[in-house]
């Protein structure tokens, strides 16, 4: 089956100098990747053996290094599943949208461009109280190709009810065996459906995360940085989780669920509350948690899609703050049952919670406390952070082929330093359930 790459800069033309220079460059990058790993490990071992820091912070440093390197190692064992053309389940695309007039038509048109039997497809688009031309665009596409698929419904809500209600409405209306959620600013590849549904031949699988890249990555340095983050989070972190069947978040941009499993809890999920407050964001992470209680969730690296990301730092910060809140809520919930899953997967999960929660404290001690109290500059800490991000950047350069990866890494380092305070802020503002970007 022909596969189309979602990242358009993959496979850039050969650099001037010919194929030989390209091979040498790639070998150099791969050598640099493993050399950086070697340097990081040596630094950590030196710190441990010479007690260059307080023992608690040294242990933290060793743990975070081990955790990150384990992601790279485990992702190597993530294996592809072959497409079974004899398994052709009916699918229902569910797309809630509010004020997405610029993107919704392209999102919907990708469905009828999909290389999948049209009589097995239905589309349910929910206009969630939009004040722009979203409804008009939905109906335009419905008129264009509604007759080609089994069913194409446009639900028009005059008053905004929220994405979660839109997703739940789509599930209840759907007749397909597999529900595919696609965000209203995301675009699936033509073979994406096949690569999502192939995993459902295993009855233990309840959810599948596709692989999503950044659609507008060329826009500015912020979108390029997010492109790096997206690529790594899927290719490394979700792939590592998928080895154990415990992908902790099947993202809303492109993920599939077995409808019969969703029907078991959809009403409970729709009306979920936390600390007495209705849950109005983090729908994808929450839905994955409900699945993980009884079933497996996996990642399909061949199920390609792209999504539009924030191009302004202010909007990006607000989005990340919302995501941090949902991470806090759903991590607390997942911590209550994930110990029942694979022991190694559970160990990594709880380790990550510890690392994430204490990261701001470690940062404060290294960057603020030590310089003020001891007069020690945080050169080693910040350099170590940059070195680890540089490792991610080189991997991204090798696999995705983006030649502007250095700028992305620099901004990644800057944003990490700035956004590290979002987690504690999310903890103290959990009761605020506003999206912030609408």
C-alpha positions as CSV (number, residue, x, y, z in Angstrom):
1,X,0.0,0.0,0.0
2,X,1.4,3.4,-1.0
3,X,2.1,5.7,1.9
4,X,2.3,9.5,1.7
5,X,4.5,11.2,4.2
6,X,2.8,13.8,6.4
7,X,5.9,15.9,6.9
8,X,6.5,17.5,3.5
9,X,10.2,18.3,4.1
10,X,11.1,14.6,4.6
11,X,13.3,13.5,1.8
12,X,14.7,16.9,0.9
13,X,16.7,17.0,-2.4
14,X,20.4,16.0,-2.0
15,X,22.6,18.8,-0.8
16,X,25.1,20.3,-3.3
17,X,28.0,17.9,-3.5
18,X,26.1,14.8,-4.4
19,X,25.1,11.6,-2.8
20,X,28.5,10.9,-1.2
21,X,28.2,14.1,0.9
22,X,24.7,13.2,1.9
23,X,25.7,9.8,3.1
24,X,28.7,11.3,5.0
25,X,26.4,13.9,6.6
26,X,23.9,11.3,7.7
27,X,26.6,9.2,9.2
28,X,28.0,12.2,11.0
29,X,24.6,13.0,12.4
30,X,24.1,9.4,13.7
31,X,27.6,9.5,15.2
32,X,26.8,12.8,16.9
33,X,23.5,11.3,18.3
34,X,25.3,8.4,20.0
35,X,28.2,10.6,21.0
36,X,25.9,13.0,22.9
37,X,24.3,10.0,24.6
38,X,27.8,8.9,25.7
39,X,28.7,12.4,27.0
40,X,25.4,12.6,28.9
41,X,26.0,9.2,30.5
42,X,29.6,10.1,31.4
43,X,28.5,13.4,33.0
44,X,25.9,11.6,35.1
45,X,28.3,8.9,36.2
46,X,30.9,11.5,37.2
47,X,28.3,13.5,39.1
48,X,27.2,10.3,40.9
49,X,30.7,9.1,41.8
50,X,32.1,12.4,42.9
51,X,28.9,13.7,44.7
52,X,29.0,17.0,42.9
53,X,25.5,17.7,44.0
54,X,23.1,16.9,46.8
55,X,22.3,13.2,46.8
56,X,18.5,13.8,46.2
57,X,19.1,16.0,43.2
58,X,21.8,13.6,41.9
59,X,19.2,10.8,42.0
60,X,16.7,13.0,40.3
61,X,19.3,13.7,37.6
62,X,20.1,10.0,37.1
63,X,16.4,9.1,37.0
64,X,15.4,11.7,34.4
65,X,18.3,10.7,32.2
66,X,17.4,7.0,32.5
67,X,13.8,7.8,31.7
68,X,14.5,9.8,28.6
69,X,17.0,7.3,27.2
70,X,14.5,4.5,27.9
71,X,12.0,6.2,25.6
72,X,14.5,6.1,22.8
73,X,15.4,2.5,23.5
74,X,11.8,1.2,23.9
75,X,10.6,3.0,20.8
76,X,13.0,0.9,18.8
77,X,10.9,-2.2,19.8
78,X,7.7,-0.7,18.5
79,X,6.7,-2.8,15.6
80,X,4.4,-2.1,12.7
81,X,1.3,-4.1,12.1
82,X,0.5,-5.3,8.6
83,X,-2.7,-4.1,6.9
84,X,-5.3,-6.8,6.7
85,X,-7.4,-6.0,3.7
86,X,-9.9,-8.8,4.6
87,X,-10.7,-6.7,7.7
88,X,-12.7,-3.8,6.5
89,X,-14.8,-2.4,9.4
90,X,-17.3,0.4,9.0
91,X,-15.9,3.7,10.2
92,X,-17.5,6.9,11.5
93,X,-15.6,10.2,11.3
94,X,-16.7,12.5,14.1
95,X,-15.6,16.2,13.8
96,X,-16.8,18.8,16.3
97,X,-16.0,22.4,15.3
98,X,-16.4,25.9,16.5
99,X,-15.3,28.8,14.4
100,X,-13.1,26.8,12.1
101,X,-14.3,28.2,8.8
102,X,-10.8,28.5,7.5
103,X,-10.0,24.8,7.9
104,X,-13.1,22.6,8.3
105,X,-13.7,22.2,4.5
106,X,-10.2,20.8,4.0
107,X,-10.6,18.5,7.0
108,X,-13.8,17.0,5.7
109,X,-12.5,16.7,2.1
110,X,-9.6,14.6,3.3
111,X,-12.2,11.9,4.2
112,X,-13.5,11.4,0.7
113,X,-10.0,11.5,-0.6
114,X,-9.2,8.6,1.7
115,X,-8.2,5.3,0.2
116,X,-10.9,3.3,2.0
117,X,-14.3,1.9,0.7
118,X,-16.7,4.8,0.7
119,X,-19.7,2.6,1.4
120,X,-18.0,1.8,4.7
121,X,-17.6,5.4,5.7
122,X,-19.9,7.9,7.4
123,X,-19.2,11.5,8.5
124,X,-20.8,13.3,11.4
125,X,-19.8,17.0,11.6
126,X,-21.0,19.0,14.6
127,X,-21.2,22.8,14.3
128,X,-20.8,23.8,17.9
129,X,-22.3,27.3,18.0
130,X,-20.0,28.9,15.5
131,X,-20.3,32.6,14.7
132,X,-18.3,32.4,11.5
133,X,-18.9,30.4,8.2
134,X,-18.1,27.0,9.7
135,X,-21.7,25.7,9.1
136,X,-21.7,27.0,5.6
137,X,-18.4,25.2,4.8
138,X,-19.7,22.0,6.3
139,X,-22.8,22.0,4.2
140,X,-20.8,22.9,1.1
141,X,-18.7,19.8,1.5
142,X,-21.7,17.7,2.4
143,X,-23.3,18.7,-0.9
144,X,-20.0,17.9,-2.8
145,X,-19.6,14.3,-1.6
146,X,-22.3,13.4,0.8
147,X,-23.8,11.1,-1.8
148,X,-20.5,9.2,-2.1
149,X,-20.4,7.9,1.5
150,X,-22.8,5.8,3.5
151,X,-24.0,8.9,5.4
152,X,-23.0,12.5,5.9
153,X,-24.8,14.4,8.7
154,X,-24.2,18.0,9.8
155,X,-25.4,18.8,13.3
156,X,-26.1,22.5,13.9
157,X,-26.0,23.7,17.5
158,X,-27.0,27.3,17.7
159,X,-25.4,27.6,21.2
160,X,-21.9,26.4,22.0
161,X,-22.0,23.2,24.2
162,X,-18.3,22.3,24.1
163,X,-16.1,19.8,22.3
164,X,-16.8,17.0,24.8
165,X,-20.6,17.2,24.1
166,X,-19.9,17.3,20.4
167,X,-17.7,14.1,20.6
168,X,-20.3,12.3,22.7
169,X,-23.1,13.3,20.3
170,X,-21.1,11.9,17.4
171,X,-20.5,8.6,19.2
172,X,-24.2,8.2,20.0
173,X,-25.2,9.0,16.4
174,X,-22.5,6.8,14.8
175,X,-23.3,3.4,13.3
176,X,-19.7,2.6,12.4
177,X,-17.7,-0.1,14.2
178,X,-14.8,2.2,14.5
179,X,-15.0,5.9,15.6
180,X,-12.3,8.2,14.2
181,X,-12.0,11.5,15.9
182,X,-10.4,14.2,13.8
183,X,-9.9,17.8,15.0
184,X,-11.5,20.5,12.8
185,X,-8.0,21.8,11.9
186,X,-6.4,18.5,11.2
187,X,-6.0,16.6,7.9
188,X,-5.6,12.9,7.4
189,X,-3.4,11.2,4.9
190,X,-5.2,9.0,2.2
191,X,-4.0,5.7,3.8
192,X,-4.6,6.8,7.4
193,X,-7.8,4.9,7.9
194,X,-6.3,1.6,6.9
195,X,-3.4,2.1,9.3
196,X,-5.8,2.9,12.1
197,X,-8.3,0.1,11.7
198,X,-5.7,-2.6,11.2
199,X,-4.9,-2.6,15.0
200,X,-8.5,-3.5,15.8
201,X,-8.1,-7.0,14.6
202,X,-6.8,-7.5,18.1
203,X,-9.9,-7.5,20.4
204,X,-7.8,-6.2,23.3
205,X,-7.2,-2.9,21.5
206,X,-9.7,-0.2,22.3
207,X,-8.0,2.9,21.0
208,X,-5.3,3.8,18.4
209,X,-3.4,7.0,18.2
210,X,-2.3,8.1,14.7
211,X,0.9,10.0,14.0
212,X,0.3,13.7,13.7
213,X,2.8,16.3,12.3
214,X,2.5,20.0,12.2
215,X,0.8,21.3,9.1
216,X,2.0,24.9,9.3
217,X,5.5,24.1,10.5
218,X,7.1,26.6,8.0
219,X,5.2,29.6,9.5
220,X,7.8,30.8,12.1
221,X,10.2,29.5,14.7
222,X,7.4,28.7,17.1
223,X,5.7,26.4,14.7
224,X,9.0,24.8,13.8
225,X,9.7,24.1,17.5
226,X,6.2,22.6,17.8
227,X,6.9,20.4,14.8
228,X,10.0,19.0,16.6
229,X,7.9,18.4,19.8
230,X,5.1,16.7,17.9
231,X,7.4,14.5,16.0
232,X,9.4,13.4,19.1
233,X,6.3,12.9,21.2
234,X,4.8,10.5,18.7
235,X,7.8,8.7,17.2
236,X,9.6,8.3,20.5
237,X,7.2,8.7,23.5
238,X,4.0,7.2,22.2
239,X,5.9,4.5,20.4
240,X,7.6,3.6,23.7
241,X,4.2,3.5,25.5
242,X,2.7,1.5,22.7
243,X,5.1,-1.4,23.3
244,X,3.1,-2.1,26.4
245,X,-0.3,-1.2,25.0
246,X,-0.6,1.8,27.4
247,X,-0.5,5.0,25.2
248,X,-1.7,7.4,27.9
249,X,-3.2,9.9,25.4
250,X,-4.7,9.2,22.0
251,X,-4.9,12.8,20.8
252,X,-8.0,14.5,19.4
253,X,-6.2,15.5,16.2
254,X,-6.4,11.9,14.8
255,X,-7.3,8.8,16.9
256,X,-9.6,5.9,16.5
257,X,-11.8,4.0,19.0
258,X,-13.9,0.8,19.0
259,X,-17.4,2.0,19.2
260,X,-18.7,-0.9,21.3
261,X,-16.2,-0.1,24.0
262,X,-17.0,3.6,23.9
263,X,-20.7,2.7,24.4
264,X,-19.9,1.2,27.7
265,X,-19.0,4.6,29.3
266,X,-19.8,7.4,27.0
267,X,-22.5,9.0,29.2
268,X,-20.2,8.8,32.3
269,X,-17.4,10.4,30.3
270,X,-19.6,13.1,28.9
271,X,-20.7,14.1,32.4
272,X,-17.3,13.7,34.0
273,X,-16.5,16.0,36.9
274,X,-13.3,16.7,38.9
275,X,-13.3,18.3,42.3
276,X,-17.0,19.1,41.7
277,X,-16.2,21.0,38.5
278,X,-17.4,19.8,35.0
279,X,-14.5,18.7,32.8
280,X,-14.5,20.8,29.7
281,X,-11.0,20.1,28.3
282,X,-8.6,17.2,28.1
283,X,-11.2,15.2,26.3
284,X,-8.7,13.0,24.5
285,X,-6.6,12.1,27.5
286,X,-9.8,11.5,29.6
287,X,-11.3,9.2,26.9
288,X,-8.0,7.3,26.7
289,X,-8.1,6.8,30.5
290,X,-11.6,5.3,30.3
291,X,-10.4,2.8,27.6
292,X,-7.2,1.9,29.5
293,X,-9.2,0.7,32.5
294,X,-10.2,-2.4,30.6
295,X,-8.4,-2.4,27.2
296,X,-5.2,-1.5,25.4
297,X,-4.3,1.7,23.5
298,X,-1.6,1.7,20.9
299,X,0.2,3.9,18.4
300,X,0.2,3.6,14.6
301,X,3.2,5.4,13.1
302,X,1.9,4.9,9.6
303,X,-1.5,6.5,10.3
304,X,-0.4,9.9,9.2
305,X,-2.1,13.3,9.7
306,X,-1.2,16.9,10.1
307,X,-2.6,19.6,12.3
308,X,-2.5,23.4,12.5
309,X,-0.7,24.6,15.7
310,X,-0.6,28.1,17.4
311,X,1.6,30.6,15.6
312,X,1.7,33.1,18.4
313,X,3.5,32.5,21.7
314,X,0.6,33.9,23.8
315,X,-1.9,31.5,22.2
316,X,0.6,28.6,22.6
317,X,1.1,29.4,26.3
318,X,-2.7,29.3,26.9
319,X,-3.0,26.0,25.0
320,X,-0.1,24.5,27.0
321,X,-1.7,25.6,30.3
322,X,-5.0,23.9,29.4
323,X,-3.1,20.8,28.5
324,X,-1.2,20.8,31.8
325,X,-4.5,21.0,33.7
326,X,-5.8,18.0,31.9
327,X,-2.5,16.2,32.5
328,X,-2.8,16.8,36.2
329,X,-6.4,15.7,36.4
330,X,-6.0,12.6,34.2
331,X,-2.7,11.6,35.7
332,X,-4.2,11.5,39.2
333,X,-7.0,9.3,37.8
334,X,-4.7,7.0,35.8
335,X,-2.4,6.6,38.9
336,X,-5.3,4.9,40.6
337,X,-5.4,1.9,38.2
338,X,-2.3,1.9,36.0
339,X,-0.4,-0.3,38.5
340,X,-2.7,-3.1,37.3
341,X,-1.1,-2.9,33.8
342,X,2.3,-4.1,32.7
343,X,4.7,-3.7,35.7
344,X,7.5,-2.1,33.6
345,X,5.0,0.3,32.0
346,X,3.6,1.2,35.4
347,X,7.1,1.8,36.8
348,X,7.9,4.2,34.0
349,X,4.5,5.9,34.4
350,X,4.9,6.6,38.1
351,X,8.6,7.6,37.6
352,X,7.5,10.2,35.1
353,X,4.9,11.6,37.5
354,X,7.7,12.1,40.1
355,X,10.0,13.7,37.5
356,X,7.4,16.1,36.2
357,X,6.1,17.2,39.7
358,X,9.6,17.9,41.0
359,X,11.0,19.5,37.9
360,X,10.1,23.1,38.9
361,X,11.7,22.5,42.3
362,X,14.9,21.3,40.7
363,X,14.9,24.2,38.3
364,X,14.3,26.7,41.1
365,X,17.2,25.3,43.1
366,X,19.6,25.2,40.2
367,X,18.7,28.6,38.5
368,X,17.6,30.7,41.5
369,X,18.6,29.3,44.9
370,X,22.1,28.2,44.2
371,X,23.2,31.4,42.4
372,X,21.7,33.6,45.2
373,X,22.8,31.5,48.2
374,X,26.0,29.8,47.0
375,X,27.0,32.0,44.1
376,X,26.9,29.0,41.8
377,X,25.9,29.7,38.2
378,X,23.6,27.1,36.7
379,X,25.9,26.5,33.8
380,X,25.9,22.7,34.2
381,X,22.1,22.4,34.7
382,X,21.2,24.6,31.7
383,X,23.9,23.0,29.5
384,X,22.6,19.5,30.5
385,X,19.0,20.6,29.6
386,X,20.2,21.9,26.3
387,X,22.2,18.8,25.6
388,X,19.2,16.5,26.2
389,X,17.1,18.7,23.9
390,X,19.9,18.7,21.3
391,X,19.7,14.9,21.4
392,X,16.0,15.1,20.5
393,X,16.8,17.6,17.8
394,X,19.4,15.5,16.1
395,X,17.0,12.5,16.1
396,X,14.5,14.8,14.5
397,X,17.0,15.9,11.8
398,X,17.9,12.3,11.0
399,X,14.4,11.0,10.8
400,X,12.4,14.0,9.5
401,X,15.1,15.7,7.5
402,X,14.3,19.3,8.7
403,X,17.4,21.4,8.0
404,X,16.3,24.2,10.3
405,X,16.3,21.9,13.3
406,X,18.9,23.9,15.2
407,X,16.6,26.9,15.5
408,X,13.8,24.7,16.7
409,X,16.1,23.2,19.4
410,X,17.1,26.6,20.6
411,X,13.5,27.8,20.9
412,X,12.6,24.4,22.4
413,X,15.2,25.1,25.2
414,X,13.9,28.6,25.7
415,X,10.2,27.5,25.9
416,X,11.1,24.6,28.3
417,X,12.7,27.0,30.7
418,X,9.7,29.4,30.4
419,X,6.9,26.8,30.6
420,X,8.4,24.7,33.4
421,X,6.3,26.8,35.8
422,X,3.0,25.9,34.1
423,X,2.6,22.6,36.0
424,X,2.5,24.1,39.5
425,X,0.3,26.9,38.2
426,X,-2.1,24.3,36.7
427,X,-2.3,22.6,40.0
428,X,-3.5,25.7,41.8
429,X,-6.0,26.8,39.0
430,X,-7.7,23.4,38.4
431,X,-11.1,24.9,39.2
432,X,-10.8,27.2,36.2
433,X,-12.2,25.1,33.3
434,X,-12.1,27.8,30.6
435,X,-10.3,26.9,27.4
436,X,-8.4,30.2,27.2
437,X,-7.9,30.0,23.4
438,X,-11.4,30.6,22.2
